[in-house]
Amino acid sequence: MTISFKDKVAIVTGAGGGLGREYALELARRGAKVVVNDLGGSRDGKGSSDAAAEVVAEIEKMGGEAMANGGSVTEYDQMEKMVADAKQKWGGVHVLINNAGILRDKSFVKMTPDDFELVVKVHLTGSAFATKACWELMREQSYGRILMTASSTGLFGNFGQANYGAAKLGLAGLTKTLQIEGAKYNIKVNTLSPVAGTRMTEDLFPEEAFKLFAPENVAPAAVFLVSEDAPSNAIVGAGAGGFHSAWVVMNEATWLPEDERTVEGFAANWDKINSQTNLNAPQSGSEQSAAILKAMQEVTGSGPSSTRG
């Protein structure tokens, strides 16, 4: 069955090139009306271009509908105006792909506070601002599909990207709360961890790998994760035609009796506490508390039935 976005309005941030452009084009091919948002900056957030208008022209040439938006994701009023303009022109906003981002890679010892703050502001705060600008409208519509862009750096770490990694794992955390709050309004929220050869990564890949990791190889995952039948709370990795899921998991809790609840007692039980066995992926933070209570009840036979995480 063909996945269609007919009668849907989609916003893609950072859509003037690379991954965002591919997402915008694919959504348009499938019938979506697309807001192509791009500040036009270089990968470190400087400079400007007409990149968004060029993508709009591509969409219109194929017979689709699109509008350019040059708002900055770091300015909430500009995100509000972007959503208001889309609603005024097309009646709503059904899909948001938070893709805008910059890089300022340096080892932490050489990274300035400004380098750290700006990257977190663009990726994490910017995605929160764009999402917040859509959120009430999506609740009113009882329909919303939102995609956050994380990274393997956020999930697993990478030398020289402390700022980027902090922001990207923050986005996975933002997803996890919003998918809970949005569930009863039919708002689904997912996280994508893409690997792609774009202007952000052109000097990080050898030439052959750069071609292999073309942005169009990520688009299938991104577009599915904002489709009508999308899951919610997924973390999906994509690149070069390979796709995988990732999870935040925990093992079963080890409950220590009061007389063992010391630094030495913890140390003595570390191998068990740190064991990668009996793993599960909680769907909300309260499951951490529940796991501790379960472990206590198994040892003592008693304990409170529930608590908040």
C-alpha positions, 0 to 999 in steps of 0.5 A: 500500500502506498503511503500518502500525505494527501491533504497533510501539511508538513514543516521541515526545518533545515530543509534547504539542503541535505537531509531536510531537502530530501524529506521535503521532496519526498513528502511533496511527492506523496502529496503533502503541502510543505513548508521549507524552513531554512535560515540559509546558514552554513554548517556553523550557523553563519552566512545566508542563502536562498536555499529554501526558495530553491527547494520550493521551486523544485517542489513546484516544478514537480507539481507540488505545493510549498512555501519557503520560510526563513525563520530561525528555530532559536526564535520562538516568535518566528516559529509561531509565525511560521505555523500561523502562516501555514495554517492560514494558507493551508488550514493546519499543520500535521507533520513536523520534522525537526532537522535544523542543526549546526556543528561546532566540533572541538575537543571539550578542552578547546570548546568555548562556552559559546560553542557549547551553548549555541549548538544546544540552542539550535538543536535542542531548544530550536526543536522544542520551539518549533514543536511548541509552536505546533503543539496546541494546533496538533492537539486541536486537530487530534492529529500530529506527527513529529520527528526529532533528529538525534545522532549516534553521537548523542546515543553513543558518544563521539570525540570532539562533539560534546555540545552536539552529543548533549543536544542530541541525547536531549532530543531523544529525552524530549521525544519520550515525554512528548509521546506520552503527553501527546498520545491521547491527542493522536500525536506521535513523536519519534526520534531518528538517528541519521548518518548521511553525507551532507554539507554538515559531514562532507569533510568527515567522510572519504569520497566513496563513503560520502556517496554511499551515505547519500541523504536519500537513503535516510528519507524512507525512515524519516517519512515513515516515522511521520506517516499516519500509521507511524509508531510512537517513541521509536528511536531509529538509526538510518544510513546507506540503506541500513536501518536499526532500532535503538532503545534506552534499556535497564536491567532488573533492579538489585535491592539492597537491605538496609545494612548493605546500603553502604558504599561498600555494599554497593561496590560488592554488588556492582557486577550484579547491578551492572549486568547486561541481563534481563534488559527491558525498555521502559515506556515511561520514567515511572517504570524505574520506580516500579522496578525498584519496588518489585525488587524490594517486594521479592526480597521482603515480601512487602512494600508500597504498591506504586510511586512516581518516577 
